[in-house]
Amino acid sequence: MADLPRAAQSSGALNPAQSGWLPPGVDMPVMAMLLLGYLALYLPCFYDLSRTIWATDEQGHGPIILGVTVWLVWRRRFEFAALEAKPQAGWGFAVLLIGLLIYAFGRSQNIIMFQTGSQILVLLALILMFKGWPGAKLMWFPLFFLLFMVPLPGALVSALTAPLKTAVSAVASGILYHAGYPVGRSGVMLTVGQYQLLVADACAGLNSMFTLEALGMLYMNLMNYKSAARNITLAVLLIPISFCANIIRVMILVLVTYYFGDEAGQGFIHGFAGMVLFMAGLAMMLLVDKPLGWLLERKGAQA
């Protein structure tokens, strides 16, 4: 009977250190104060975002990025608590000061990109103050993932979206025309039968590619790939994959409008086509990832 607890512990069925909601030994008053400070700074920013760009199709992924980041941090909480404390107070205060200055400037000048982006530096500073560089190394991906939540500058989006929309419109109309459909194109305006469709920014713009890139980064992190070549190659391939997914979305909207009318194309199906965009992007990413992994493994074995 004396050996039973030791056997149960060695089975690995339950790790007592990870059996609760929070790691043991967490200073709850300190955690509550840090959380309240973070919310006091950024809740007004998130509220402004919810009333403006988060309510648009182009930037509607923002809340999802924030929620996924919280989940990524939460799933690493026990590993973070188990790290040996090696505070980097000097670096921490310097990064915190820079982050707060960026936030103050963005808040005073109503620059939402600065307000949102400053939280990355603020969170990094807190990590450095408590756990030092090992903590920053553990939490690098959640901090990096927050970059996809930062709104892109309007001038950059406009400059890159116009050629992207033109290219997507040209390819989509060309495929449908060669498939026998009465499709014409003038710039980003598509004509199918008696209907005209304007390819909007949300359908074929930079932001949809940005969102799909974030999805791909999350996939690679969850798969925990160790090969830098595989991660970099897949990240680069996500750009043409996103382009192809946008083409599929535009073609679906054109076909729905052609067969069921303008109301169907602009109604529920329009939103559903956005889901198809991400499903198609994910499917193509998986189709590319498996042969890519096999190819790199084969080259590694030959080397």
C-alpha positions as semicolon CSV with decimal commas, in nm:
position;residue;x (nm);y (nm);z (nm)
1;M;0,000;0,000;0,000
2;A;0,292;0,234;0,066
3;D;0,401;0,213;-0,300
4;L;0,058;0,302;-0,441
5;P;0,086;0,685;-0,430
6;R;0,430;0,667;-0,593
7;A;0,295;0,451;-0,874
8;A;-0,001;0,682;-0,927
9;Q;0,230;0,981;-0,946
10;S;0,460;0,817;-1,200
11;S;0,172;0,724;-1,428
12;G;0,140;1,084;-1,547
13;A;-0,240;1,071;-1,536
14;L;-0,260;1,396;-1,337
15;N;0,003;1,657;-1,267
16;P;-0,090;1,813;-0,931
17;A;0,095;2,134;-1,022
18;Q;-0,138;2,183;-1,319
19;S;-0,467;2,068;-1,168
20;G;-0,616;2,411;-1,087
21;W;-0,721;2,719;-1,277
22;L;-0,417;2,915;-1,166
23;P;-0,061;2,802;-1,093
24;P;0,019;2,754;-0,723
25;G;0,184;3,046;-0,547
26;V;0,035;3,318;-0,766
27;D;0,018;3,655;-0,588
28;M;-0,348;3,732;-0,650
29;P;-0,343;4,098;-0,530
30;V;-0,054;4,176;-0,764
31;M;-0,222;3,995;-1,054
32;A;-0,548;4,181;-0,987
33;M;-0,370;4,518;-0,983
34;L;-0,190;4,443;-1,311
35;L;-0,512;4,328;-1,474
36;L;-0,701;4,636;-1,358
37;G;-0,422;4,861;-1,486
38;Y;-0,426;4,690;-1,825
39;L;-0,804;4,717;-1,851
40;A;-0,798;5,082;-1,745
41;L;-0,555;5,158;-2,027
42;Y;-0,699;4,951;-2,308
43;L;-1,072;4,906;-2,248
44;P;-1,139;5,258;-2,385
45;C;-0,926;5,168;-2,688
46;F;-1,115;4,842;-2,744
47;Y;-1,446;5,026;-2,705
48;D;-1,347;5,275;-2,975
49;L;-1,239;4,988;-3,199
50;S;-1,571;4,807;-3,148
51;R;-1,761;5,114;-3,267
52;T;-1,539;5,180;-3,569
53;I;-1,309;4,946;-3,759
54;W;-1,398;4,626;-3,573
55;A;-1,753;4,672;-3,703
56;T;-1,631;4,657;-4,065
57;D;-1,563;4,355;-4,281
58;E;-1,205;4,464;-4,339
59;Q;-1,100;4,469;-3,971
60;G;-1,359;4,239;-3,815
61;H;-1,087;3,989;-3,723
62;G;-0,955;4,213;-3,444
63;P;-1,163;4,068;-3,158
64;I;-1,079;3,716;-3,274
65;I;-0,706;3,793;-3,264
66;L;-0,744;3,935;-2,913
67;G;-0,939;3,632;-2,792
68;V;-0,692;3,385;-2,942
69;T;-0,402;3,575;-2,782
70;V;-0,567;3,551;-2,440
71;W;-0,612;3,177;-2,494
72;L;-0,248;3,135;-2,602
73;V;-0,129;3,310;-2,286
74;W;-0,370;3,109;-2,070
75;R;-0,248;2,774;-2,202
76;R;0,112;2,871;-2,114
77;R;0,034;2,993;-1,762
78;F;0,180;2,691;-1,581
79;E;0,499;2,696;-1,787
80;F;0,534;3,068;-1,724
81;A;0,484;3,030;-1,350
82;A;0,738;2,746;-1,338
83;L;1,013;2,962;-1,489
84;E;1,285;3,079;-1,257
85;A;1,241;3,449;-1,182
86;K;1,519;3,645;-1,352
87;P;1,380;4,001;-1,349
88;Q;1,519;4,250;-1,596
89;A;1,402;4,565;-1,418
90;G;1,608;4,804;-1,629
91;W;1,490;4,664;-1,960
92;G;1,138;4,628;-1,825
93;F;1,104;4,992;-1,717
94;A;1,261;5,117;-2,041
95;V;1,022;4,915;-2,258
96;L;0,728;5,014;-2,035
97;L;0,815;5,382;-2,068
98;I;0,833;5,355;-2,448
99;G;0,503;5,167;-2,460
100;L;0,325;5,420;-2,237
101;L;0,462;5,713;-2,438
102;I;0,336;5,555;-2,761
103;Y;-0,002;5,492;-2,600
104;A;-0,028;5,849;-2,467
105;F;0,064;5,995;-2,806
106;G;-0,182;5,770;-2,986
107;R;-0,459;5,845;-2,738
108;S;-0,407;6,221;-2,748
109;Q;-0,384;6,230;-3,129
110;N;-0,654;5,965;-3,185
111;I;-0,413;5,733;-3,367
112;I;-0,570;5,394;-3,306
113;M;-0,270;5,205;-3,450
114;F;-0,040;5,347;-3,180
115;Q;-0,292;5,280;-2,904
116;T;-0,341;4,918;-3,005
117;G;0,023;4,845;-3,082
118;S;0,151;4,989;-2,754
119;Q;0,000;4,698;-2,559
120;I;0,264;4,466;-2,706
121;L;0,540;4,673;-2,546
122;V;0,349;4,710;-2,218
123;L;0,295;4,335;-2,189
124;L;0,657;4,264;-2,284
125;A;0,773;4,506;-2,015
126;L;0,568;4,329;-1,747
127;I;0,707;3,993;-1,854
128;L;1,062;4,124;-1,833
129;M;1,000;4,269;-1,486
130;F;0,876;3,939;-1,346
131;K;1,048;3,660;-1,542
132;G;1,311;3,828;-1,756
133;W;1,415;3,708;-2,100
134;P;1,315;3,341;-2,043
135;G;0,957;3,463;-1,991
136;A;0,975;3,676;-2,306
137;K;1,104;3,374;-2,499
138;L;0,814;3,162;-2,375
139;M;0,553;3,427;-2,457
140;W;0,702;3,553;-2,783
141;F;0,430;3,408;-3,006
142;P;0,127;3,556;-2,823
143;L;0,302;3,895;-2,830
144;F;0,385;3,853;-3,198
145;F;0,030;3,740;-3,274
146;L;-0,103;4,069;-3,136
147;L;0,058;4,240;-3,436
148;F;-0,225;4,105;-3,651
149;M;-0,468;4,296;-3,431
150;V;-0,300;4,633;-3,497
151;P;-0,494;4,823;-3,768
152;L;-0,290;4,883;-4,078
153;P;-0,235;5,245;-4,192
154;G;-0,507;5,356;-4,427
155;A;-0,261;5,486;-4,688
156;L;-0,080;5,150;-4,699
157;V;-0,407;4,957;-4,725
158;S;-0,530;5,178;-5,009
159;A;-0,201;5,159;-5,198
160;L;-0,182;4,777;-5,184
161;T;-0,552;4,696;-5,205
162;A;-0,612;4,858;-5,544
163;P;-0,372;4,633;-5,742
164;L;-0,482;4,329;-5,542
165;K;-0,848;4,389;-5,625
166;T;-0,764;4,442;-5,991
167;A;-0,563;4,119;-6,006
168;V;-0,831;3,916;-5,824
169;S;-1,104;4,058;-6,048
170;A;-0,904;3,982;-6,363
171;V;-0,829;3,621;-6,268
172;A;-1,182;3,547;-6,139
173;S;-1,351;3,695;-6,447
174;G;-1,106;3,518;-6,679
175;I;-1,174;3,177;-6,521
176;L;-1,551;3,223;-6,533
177;Y;-1,541;3,353;-6,890
178;H;-1,344;3,052;-7,012
179;A;-1,590;2,831;-6,823
180;G;-1,868;2,968;-7,045
181;Y;-2,026;3,234;-6,824
182;P;-2,116;3,579;-6,965
183;V;-1,871;3,769;-6,747
184;G;-1,711;4,099;-6,835
185;R;-1,477;4,325;-6,641
186;S;-1,402;4,695;-6,625
187;G;-1,139;4,758;-6,360
188;V;-1,283;4,608;-6,041
189;M;-1,640;4,613;-6,175
190;L;-1,762;4,272;-6,290
191;T;-2,064;4,225;-6,516
192;V;-2,245;3,891;-6,519
193;G;-2,569;3,873;-6,719
194;Q;-2,772;4,181;-6,628
195;Y;-2,594;4,227;-6,294
196;Q;-2,296;4,438;-6,200
197;L;-2,074;4,361;-5,901
198;L;-1,813;4,585;-5,747
199;V;-1,523;4,393;-5,594
200;A;-1,490;4,566;-5,258
201;D;-1,185;4,586;-5,033
202;A;-1,321;4,316;-4,801
203;C;-1,355;4,071;-5,090
204;A;-1,007;4,091;-5,230
205;G;-0,804;4,335;-5,025
206;L;-0,498;4,337;-4,808
207;N;-0,686;4,282;-4,483
208;S;-0,825;3,943;-4,586
209;M;-0,473;3,831;-4,672
210;F;-0,355;3,968;-4,339
211;T;-0,619;3,762;-4,158
212;L;-0,532;3,444;-4,346
213;E;-0,165;3,500;-4,267
214;A;-0,259;3,521;-3,898
215;L;-0,452;3,195;-3,931
216;G;-0,150;3,028;-4,087
217;M;0,084;3,154;-3,816
218;L;-0,151;3,018;-3,550
219;Y;-0,164;2,682;-3,728
220;M;0,216;2,656;-3,740
221;N;0,243;2,746;-3,372
222;L;-0,014;2,489;-3,267
223;M;0,156;2,222;-3,480
224;N;0,482;2,314;-3,301
225;Y;0,700;2,275;-3,606
226;K;1,071;2,287;-3,521
227;S;1,197;2,333;-3,877
228;A;1,267;2,700;-3,950
229;A;1,274;2,624;-4,324
230;R;0,927;2,471;-4,308
231;N;0,781;2,761;-4,110
232;I;0,934;3,030;-4,331
233;T;0,839;2,854;-4,654
234;L;0,481;2,798;-4,542
235;A;0,452;3,159;-4,423
236;V;0,566;3,284;-4,765
237;L;0,333;3,044;-4,948
238;L;0,040;3,177;-4,746
239;I;0,050;3,492;-4,960
240;P;-0,040;3,319;-5,292
241;I;-0,274;3,088;-5,098
242;S;-0,460;3,393;-4,967
243;F;-0,473;3,535;-5,319
244;C;-0,628;3,212;-5,451
245;A;-0,879;3,203;-5,163
246;N;-0,989;3,557;-5,251
247;I;-1,040;3,450;-5,613
248;I;-1,261;3,162;-5,497
249;R;-1,467;3,401;-5,283
250;V;-1,525;3,644;-5,571
251;M;-1,619;3,359;-5,808
252;I;-1,874;3,227;-5,557
253;L;-2,037;3,569;-5,526
254;V;-2,050;3,609;-5,905
255;L;-2,208;3,265;-5,953
256;V;-2,462;3,316;-5,674
257;T;-2,562;3,651;-5,823
258;Y;-2,587;3,500;-6,171
259;Y;-2,810;3,210;-6,065
260;F;-3,011;3,357;-5,776
261;G;-3,009;3,732;-5,826
262;D;-2,855;4,038;-5,669
263;E;-3,036;4,004;-5,336
264;A;-2,893;3,656;-5,278
265;G;-2,544;3,771;-5,367
266;Q;-2,556;4,064;-5,125
267;G;-2,742;3,888;-4,845
268;F;-2,653;3,588;-4,633
269;I;-2,443;3,432;-4,907
270;H;-2,214;3,735;-4,905
271;G;-2,127;3,671;-4,542
272;F;-2,108;3,297;-4,602
273;A;-1,856;3,359;-4,880
274;G;-1,630;3,514;-4,618
275;M;-1,638;3,184;-4,429
276;V;-1,561;3,003;-4,753
277;L;-1,258;3,230;-4,793
278;F;-1,105;3,102;-4,469
279;M;-1,209;2,742;-4,525
280;A;-1,053;2,746;-4,871
281;G;-0,739;2,911;-4,736
282;L;-0,709;2,654;-4,459
283;A;-0,769;2,363;-4,699
284;M;-0,502;2,487;-4,943
285;M;-0,262;2,546;-4,656
286;L;-0,305;2,188;-4,538
287;L;-0,263;2,056;-4,891
288;V;0,063;2,248;-4,924
289;D;0,191;2,177;-4,575
290;K;0,197;1,797;-4,591
291;P;0,399;1,765;-4,915
292;L;0,624;2,047;-4,794
293;G;0,698;1,863;-4,469
294;W;0,763;1,538;-4,656
295;L;0,996;1,714;-4,902
296;L;1,198;1,887;-4,631
297;E;1,224;1,568;-4,427
298;R;1,347;1,381;-4,734
299;K;1,610;1,647;-4,806
300;G;1,716;1,640;-4,444
301;A;1,752;1,265;-4,453
302;Q;1,960;1,282;-4,771
303;A;2,183;1,549;-4,619
